[in-house]
Amino acid sequence: MVLPNGPNQRWSLDFVSDALTDGRRFRILAVVDDFSRKNLVLVANTSLSGHRVIQELDCIIAERGMPMSIVRKRPTWGPGFRMKRITSFNLSVRTRQEIK
């Protein structure tokens, strides 16, 4: 993987999960610009669907423009996440994006 040499070239997506004191689980979506290390978005919810991830990416793109690539930090995000939505998102924006 080539390291970015400027901002907005590569974004990373990752999920963090935890539980509230009553046992309910929640997840946090984090999107980071890999060059500047700037946190672009943190979204916390008990359910984060692929559709919701796409909505958040659309908002960031509207503000910052399209990155050259989007990568995920972990090989799997669990059974609830639909990678197809992200792949179709990449195809629909018609840019040089990759999800690894």
N, C-alpha and C positions, 0 to 999 in steps of 0.2 A: 504494500500500500504506500503510495507516494504521499509524503508529508506536505501539507498546504504551506504556501509561502506568502499568503496574504489572507485577509479576512473574507468571509463569505465564499470560500472555495469548498470547504467540506464541513458539514454539520454531523454531529453524532447524536443518536437517540438512545436513551436508556430508560429503564423503569426501575424504581426503588419501591419496595413494599414494606409495610409494617402493620401493626394492629393497634387499635384503640384499647383503652383499659377494659371496655366491655367485650373485647374479643373480636369485634368487627375488623375485617381486613380492609386496607386501602392501598392504592398505588399512586405513585407520583411519576409522571412523564417529565423527563428532562431533555431539553434540546440545547446543545452547546456548539458554538463555533470553535472548531478545533485549532485554529490559528490564534485567535485572540483570547480563547478560553472564556469568552463571554457567555453567560447563561442567557439563552434566547427566550426560553419559556420553562416554567414549572407549572404543571397542572396536577392537582390532587383530586382523587375521586375514588369511590368504592368500585367503580367500573369504568375502565377506559377502553373503549372499542377502537377498532381500526378506523372507523368513520370519524370518531372524535380526534384521533391523531391527525388525520387528513385535514380536519377543520383547523387545528392548531397550526399545522404546517402552512396552510393557505394564508392564515393571518400573518405569520412571520414573513412569508414571501411577499405579501402585499406591502409590508413595511420595509424589508431589507433587500428584496430582489431574490432571484433564484440562485441557490448554491450550485457549484459544479457537481457535487456528489453529496449523498446522504448515506451514512453508514450506521449500523447498529453496533452497540458495544458488546452485546452478548449473543451467542449463537442461537439461543432460544428465549422467547418471551412467554412461554407457557401456552396452554391449550386455548385460552380465551382470545388470543390476538391473531388476527387474520393478516398474514403477510401479503396475501393477494391484493388487499386494498392499497397497500403501500406500493406494490409493483405496478398496479394500474394507475396509481397517482403519478408515478415516474413516467409511464408511457404517455399519459395525458398531457403532461407539461412539455413534452418533446424537447428535453434537454439532455446533456451528458450527465445523467445521474446513475448511480449504482447503489445497490443495497447489498451488503455482504453479510 
